[in-house]
Amino acid sequence: MRAWRAGDDRPVTNAERDLAAVQRGIDLFNAGEIDALFADVFDPDVDYAGDPDVSVLTGNPPEGRGAATVRRLWEAFFAMFDEIALSDVRLEHDGPGGVTGSAHMVARGGSSQVPIDGLFHLAWVLDGERWRFMAVKLHPEAAKQARRDWEQAAAA
């Protein structure tokens, strides 16, 4: 499927659309627009695979299904910090509806007083411009494997 850019004769490729959909979510995250992120970017039936070594900080499971569940998992994590930002975001399109990447996360302050300053590895499966699956892992292969596992389960 090809869309068109306003004022431009060139069609938008699927890769451009997929990368823009992921970047939009990251931009909303960094702007603190969590309501818009979950309402407009996450698929209502999103599957999320977080990293167990990170989710242990909240005592919540690392995985969840559905935007409301994922929001609760994220809010439990974010409530521990005063400030969270993603920078040095690198995204790569890797097939229809597939994006992988990495981002540097800095989280400071809050009730935890445990600073996080590290590289996270990410993987998405998109349904149109919505995030249908998302993995956030500490190791690049773990993010890719989580996506492969999800894709296999979805195909079965």
Secondary structure, 3 states (H helix, E strand, C coil): CCEECCCCCCEECHHHHHHHHHHHHHHHHHCCCHHHHHHHHEEEEEEEECCHHHHCCCCCCCEEECHHHHHHHHHHHHCCCCEEEEEEEEEEECCCCEEEEEEEEEEECCCCCCCEEEEEEEEEEEECCEEEEEEEECCHHHHHHHHHHHHHHHHC
